[in-house]
Amino acid sequence: MSDYREELKNKETLRLREIQRELPSFVQAFFRGIAQTTSTKTRLAYAYDLRIFFRYLYEEHRTLGGIEPKDLTAAHLSEVTSEDIDCFMEYLSYYIRPDYENPAYGKEMHNEEKGKSRKLAAVRMLFKYLYKKKIISADPASLVDTPKIHEKAIVRLDVNEMANFLDAVESGEKLTDRQKVFHEKTKKRDLAMMTLLLGTGMRVSECVGINIKDLDFQNNAVKVTRKGGNEVFLYFGEEVRETLADYLEERQNAPTKDENEDALFLSSQGKRIGVRTVQNMVKKYAQGVTIKKITPHKLRSTFGTNLYQETGDIYLVADVLGHADVNTTRKHYADIEDSRRRMAATRIRLRKD
């Protein structure tokens, strides 16, 4: 699994370097400065967001407009005010993102509160770092309010939907004729993956990174690498064990590319399956089963809900899901906690019947 993580990290590093070439030179110092406290994935996300910010300055700023981002200096940032960053937040509601591979084309982009908050966080980090290092004399980004996040209801499968979803994966009944042809070749793999996601609550990125050697059938456990690089064992029940064992019999004879020889879940090309493929897989099987928009993360929420309903232990749920902060977990399952409190109130009798 370490080989897979290293390969992914190397790809992210190369991509980060590519984007930095489009950004002002002082941004490179920022990325070096946060390298010890952030993951490559996080820095890459910051790079994408900062590219949008500097593109905004190029297109819209009253004095910096027309200056290519890579030609900007730290001194230019003194011309950026908190009002300018407020305007940037408004700009994010709708803008045309250039196609960097084909500049003649662009893509319409929209951002709601969460998208705006993430991009503001990247801008804030940059200004905070430059101000701390005394590269700039003011930090206007710190004066900009974070958009109020309107929490949406957590989408999860109920018990019947979960059973119907797994039945659909196993039978392929809801699929088109063309999809059914591929289903015959992949149904054991697909059922093993979907059962594993629903039975452990692991992230899809953790699932695709599993190697055969990470499975421990003696203890019904699988080793995964969480955010931050920590390796943990997640335990599973007999249903998961059976689907994994059934798939492994088929997997042993599957042709693979040399570098993916130990990957547990393979694509039809013999390569390690990708996150996007799994996302499309979940969407495909969920159609016809439920009107809810189901993603791998919704399967994770379903597991968390089931675990919390069975145990009532929010700390256990946080630990199994790999949440660094139990408040994150509590926020997701607050509605269940409320229903448990309501149920508790009905059990109290103030007078004997």
C-alpha positions in Angstrom: 0.0 0.0 0.0 2.9 2.3 0.6 3.9 2.1 -3.0 0.4 3.2 -4.1 0.5 6.1 -1.6 4.0 7.1 -2.8 2.9 7.0 -6.4 -0.1 9.2 -5.6 2.0 11.6 -3.7 4.5 11.9 -6.5 1.7 12.7 -9.0 0.3 15.4 -6.7 3.8 16.8 -6.2 4.4 17.1 -10.0 1.0 18.6 -10.5 1.7 21.1 -7.7 4.9 22.2 -9.4 3.0 22.7 -12.7 0.5 25.0 -11.2 3.1 27.0 -9.3 4.7 27.9 -12.6 1.5 29.8 -13.4 1.5 31.7 -10.0 3.6 34.5 -8.6 7.1 33.5 -7.5 6.5 34.5 -3.9 3.8 31.8 -3.7 6.5 29.1 -3.9 7.9 30.4 -0.6 4.4 30.0 0.9 4.2 26.3 -0.2 7.7 25.6 1.1 6.7 27.2 4.4 3.6 25.0 4.9 5.1 21.8 3.6 5.9 20.5 7.1 2.4 21.0 8.4 0.2 20.0 5.5 -0.2 17.1 3.1 0.7 17.2 -0.6 -3.1 16.8 -1.3 -3.9 19.9 0.8 -1.2 22.0 -0.8 -2.4 21.0 -4.2 -6.0 22.1 -3.3 -4.6 25.4 -2.1 -2.8 25.8 -5.4 -6.0 25.3 -7.4 -7.8 27.8 -5.3 -5.0 30.4 -5.4 -4.9 30.1 -9.2 -8.5 31.2 -9.2 -7.8 34.1 -6.9 -4.9 35.4 -9.0 -7.0 34.9 -12.2 -9.6 37.1 -10.6 -7.0 39.8 -10.0 -5.9 39.5 -13.6 -9.5 39.8 -14.9 -11.2 42.2 -12.4 -8.8 44.1 -10.2 -8.9 47.9 -10.7 -5.0 48.3 -10.7 -3.7 44.7 -11.1 -6.0 43.8 -13.9 -4.1 42.7 -17.0 -1.0 41.7 -15.1 -0.3 38.0 -15.6 -0.3 36.2 -12.2 3.3 34.9 -12.7 4.4 38.5 -13.2 3.0 39.8 -9.9 5.3 40.6 -7.0 4.7 40.6 -3.3 4.6 44.4 -3.4 1.6 44.2 -5.7 -0.4 42.6 -2.9 -0.3 46.0 -1.0 -2.9 47.0 -3.6 -5.3 44.3 -2.5 -7.8 45.3 0.1 -10.3 43.4 2.2 -13.0 45.0 -0.1 -11.2 43.4 -3.1 -11.4 40.0 -1.4 -15.1 40.5 -0.7 -15.5 41.2 -4.4 -13.6 38.0 -5.1 -16.1 36.1 -2.9 -18.9 37.5 -5.0 -17.0 36.7 -8.2 -16.9 33.0 -7.1 -20.7 32.8 -7.3 -20.3 32.6 -11.1 -17.3 32.8 -13.3 -15.8 31.3 -16.4 -12.8 29.1 -15.7 -10.3 28.9 -18.5 -9.5 25.5 -20.0 -5.7 25.6 -19.4 -5.2 22.8 -22.0 -7.2 24.7 -24.6 -7.4 28.5 -23.8 -10.0 29.1 -26.5 -12.6 27.3 -24.3 -13.8 27.8 -20.8 -16.2 26.3 -18.3 -19.0 27.9 -16.3 -18.3 27.6 -12.6 -20.6 28.1 -9.6 -19.7 28.1 -5.9 -22.0 27.8 -2.9 -21.0 28.7 0.7 -18.7 25.7 1.2 -16.8 26.2 -2.0 -16.3 29.9 -1.2 -15.2 29.1 2.3 -12.5 26.7 1.0 -11.1 29.2 -1.4 -11.2 32.0 1.2 -9.2 29.7 3.5 -6.5 29.3 0.9 -6.3 33.1 0.4 -6.2 33.6 4.1 -3.4 31.1 4.6 -1.3 32.9 1.9 -1.8 36.4 3.3 -1.3 35.1 6.9 2.0 33.5 5.9 3.3 36.5 4.0 2.4 38.8 6.8 4.0 36.6 9.4 7.2 36.5 7.4 7.0 40.3 7.0 6.9 40.0 3.2 3.8 42.2 3.2 2.8 44.9 5.8 -0.9 44.1 6.1 -3.2 41.1 6.1 -6.5 42.2 4.5 -7.8 38.6 4.2 -8.1 38.3 8.0 -10.8 41.0 7.9 -13.1 39.1 5.5 -15.9 37.1 7.1 -16.3 33.4 6.3 -19.6 32.7 4.5 -22.3 31.3 6.7 -22.6 27.6 6.0 -26.2 26.3 5.7 -25.9 22.7 6.7 -27.8 20.3 4.4 -29.5 17.2 5.8 -27.2 14.2 5.9 -28.2 11.7 3.1 -28.0 8.0 4.0 -29.6 4.8 3.1 -32.2 3.3 5.4 -32.2 -0.5 6.1 -34.4 -1.4 3.2 -32.6 0.8 0.8 -29.3 -0.7 1.9 -30.5 -4.2 1.3 -32.0 -3.3 -2.1 -28.8 -1.5 -3.1 -26.7 -4.6 -2.4 -29.3 -6.8 -4.2 -29.0 -4.5 -7.2 -25.2 -4.8 -7.2 -25.4 -8.6 -7.0 -28.2 -9.2 -9.5 -27.6 -6.3 -12.0 -31.4 -6.2 -12.6 -31.6 -2.4 -12.7 -28.9 -2.0 -15.3 -29.2 -1.4 -19.0 -28.5 -4.3 -21.4 -25.1 -2.8 -22.2 -24.3 -2.5 -18.5 -25.3 -6.0 -17.8 -22.7 -7.3 -20.2 -20.0 -5.7 -18.1 -21.7 -6.6 -14.9 -21.2 -10.3 -15.5 -17.5 -9.7 -15.5 -17.3 -7.4 -12.5 -20.2 -8.3 -10.2 -18.0 -10.1 -7.6 -15.6 -7.2 -7.5 -18.4 -4.7 -7.3 -20.3 -6.5 -4.6 -17.1 -6.9 -2.5 -16.3 -3.2 -2.8 -19.8 -2.0 -2.0 -20.2 -4.4 0.9 -16.8 -3.4 2.3 -17.7 0.3 2.1 -21.0 -0.2 3.8 -19.6 -2.6 6.3 -16.6 -0.5 7.5 -17.4 3.1 6.7 -13.9 3.6 5.1 -13.3 6.4 2.6 -13.3 5.6 -1.1 -9.7 6.7 -1.3 -8.8 4.2 1.4 -10.7 1.5 -0.3 -8.9 1.8 -3.7 -5.5 1.8 -1.9 -6.0 -1.6 -0.3 -3.5 -4.3 -1.3 -4.2 -8.0 -1.0 -1.5 -8.3 1.7 -3.6 -5.8 3.8 -6.3 -8.3 4.3 -6.3 -10.4 7.5 -9.0 -13.0 7.4 -7.9 -14.6 10.6 -9.1 -11.4 12.5 -11.6 -10.2 9.9 -9.6 -7.0 9.5 -8.1 -4.8 6.7 -5.3 -2.3 7.0 -6.0 1.1 5.5 -4.1 4.4 5.5 -6.1 7.3 6.9 -5.7 11.0 6.3 -2.3 12.1 7.6 -0.7 8.8 6.8 -1.7 6.8 9.9 -2.2 3.1 9.3 -5.1 1.5 11.1 -7.0 -1.8 11.0 -10.7 -1.8 10.3 -12.7 -4.8 11.3 -15.6 -6.3 9.3 -18.3 -8.9 9.7 -19.1 -12.2 8.0 -21.0 -10.7 5.2 -18.0 -8.6 4.2 -15.7 -11.5 4.7 -17.8 -13.8 2.4 -17.9 -11.3 -0.5 -14.2 -10.5 -0.2 -13.3 -14.2 -0.2 -15.5 -14.9 -3.2 -14.0 -12.0 -5.1 -10.4 -13.1 -4.1 -10.9 -16.5 -5.8 -11.6 -14.6 -9.1 -8.9 -12.0 -8.4 -6.1 -14.5 -8.1 -6.4 -15.3 -11.9 -6.9 -11.7 -13.1 -4.2 -10.3 -15.3 -2.5 -7.3 -13.9 0.0 -4.6 -14.8 3.2 -5.3 -13.0 3.0 -2.2 -10.8 -0.5 -3.1 -9.7 0.2 -6.8 -9.0 -0.8 -6.6 -5.3 -3.8 -4.1 -5.7 -6.9 -5.7 -4.3 -9.5 -4.1 -6.6 -8.6 -3.9 -10.3 -10.1 -2.2 -13.3 -11.0 -4.0 -16.5 -7.5 -3.0 -17.7 -5.7 -4.8 -14.9 -4.8 -1.6 -13.1 -5.6 -0.4 -9.6 -9.2 0.9 -9.7 -9.6 4.6 -9.3 -11.7 6.8 -7.1 -13.8 8.2 -10.0 -14.6 4.7 -11.2 -16.0 3.8 -7.8 -18.0 7.0 -7.6 -19.6 6.1 -11.0 -20.1 2.6 -9.8 -22.1 3.7 -6.8 -24.2 6.1 -8.9 -24.9 3.3 -11.4 -26.2 0.8 -8.9 -28.1 3.4 -6.8 -30.3 4.4 -9.8 -33.6 2.7 -9.6 -33.1 1.8 -5.9 -33.6 5.2 -4.4 -34.3 8.7 -5.4 -31.6 9.9 -3.1 -28.3 11.0 -4.6 -26.0 8.3 -3.4 -22.2 8.6 -3.4 -19.4 6.6 -1.7 -19.5 9.2 1.1 -23.2 8.5 1.6 -22.4 4.9 2.1 -19.9 6.0 4.8 -22.7 8.1 6.4 -24.9 5.0 6.3 -22.3 3.0 8.2 -21.8 5.7 10.7 -25.6 6.0 11.3 -25.9 2.2 11.8 -23.0 2.1 14.2 -24.3 5.0 16.3 -27.8 3.6 16.4 -26.4 0.2 17.6 -24.0 1.6 20.2 -25.0 5.2 21.0 -21.2 5.8 21.4 -20.3 8.9 19.4 -16.6 8.5 20.4 -16.5 5.0 18.9 -18.1 6.3 15.7 -15.6 9.1 15.5 -12.7 6.6 16.0 -13.9 4.1 13.4 -14.6 6.8 10.8 -11.2 8.4 11.4 -12.5 11.8 12.4 -9.8 13.8 14.1 -12.4 15.9 16.0 -15.4 14.2 17.6 -17.4 17.4 17.1 -17.3 16.7 13.3 -19.0 13.4 14.1 -21.4 14.9 16.5 -22.5 17.4 13.8 -23.2 14.7 11.4 -25.3 12.6 13.8 -26.9 15.4 15.8 -30.4 14.5 14.4 -30.0 10.9 15.6 -28.9 12.2 19.0 -32.0 14.4 19.1 -34.3 11.4 18.3 -32.6 9.4 21.1 -33.2 12.2 23.5 -36.9 12.4 22.5 -37.2 8.6 23.0 -35.6 8.9 26.4 -38.1 11.5 27.5 -41.0 9.1 26.7 -39.5 6.5 29.0 -39.8 8.7 32.1 -43.0 8.4 34.2 -43.7 11.1 36.7 -46.8 9.4 38.1 -47.7 5.7 38.3 -50.4 4.6 35.9 
